[in-house]
Amino acid sequence: MNHQERLYNALKSECEAKINEALLSLDMCFFKASAIGEHTSEHFLKEASKSLDKLTESRDKLDTLKQYYDESSMFNKQQELNN
């Protein structure tokens, strides 16, 4: 594995981890309300909104990474340039 592949995989993993963290937080807000420290409606809304923002941002980053640097297209282009 070369450094481009490692970088791609690291960025992809980071995005996926943040997506999963955001989904976990949203699940807790929707289905396990007692798991959230404070139980005020304002706090639930704030936590859910933060998680939704994190989910949206991470999903956008992952989509952008895949669109512009998809493993198959990026590495095939690199091979074509080397030939």
N, C-alpha and C positions, 0 to 999 in steps of 0.2 A: 504494500500500500504506500503510495507516495504522499507527499505533504498536502497536495490539493485534495486528495480523497480524505485524508485525516481532518482537514479543516472543514470540508463539506459535512462529514459525519459528525464532527463536534458541534457545528452550528445547528444541524438538524436535530441532534439529541437535545441541545439546549432548548430549542423551540418546543419540542415534544414534551420535555419535562415541565416547562412552564404551562403548557396547555393542560397537562394532567393535573398539575397543582391547582390551576384555576377551576377545572371541572370538579375536583374534590371539594374545594371551598364552596362552589355553587351547590353541589349535592348536599353539603352540610347545612347550608342556609335553607334549602328547600325541604330536606327530609330529616335532618337531625338538628333541629334548632337548639336543643339543649347542649350541643357540643360547642356552640358559640359562647364566648365568655360573658358578654353583656347581653341581656335579653330585651333591649329596647327596640322598638320598631326602627328608630333612627340608625341604631347600630347595625341591625340586619340589612337595611337598605344600603348603608355605606359599605359593608363587607361584600354584599352581592354585587354592587356597582363596581367596586375595585376588582373583583374577580372577573366580571364580565369584560372590563377594560383589558385586563391581563390576557384573557382568552382571545379577545379580538386582535390585540396587538401581536400576540404570539402566533396566532393562526395566519395573520397577514404576512408576518415575517417568513413563516414556513412556506406559504404559497409563493412568495417572491423568490425565496431561495430555490424552490423547485422549478419555478418558471425560467429563471435566468441561469441557474447553475445545476440543473438536474444532472445526476451522476452520468447517465448514459450520454446525454448530449454534450456535456462539458468535456468528458474524457474522450469521446469520439472526436470532437473538434480538435482537441490537443493532439491526438494521434494523427489526424489529417494534416495538421500544421507541420508535424515532424517528418512526414513522408515527402 
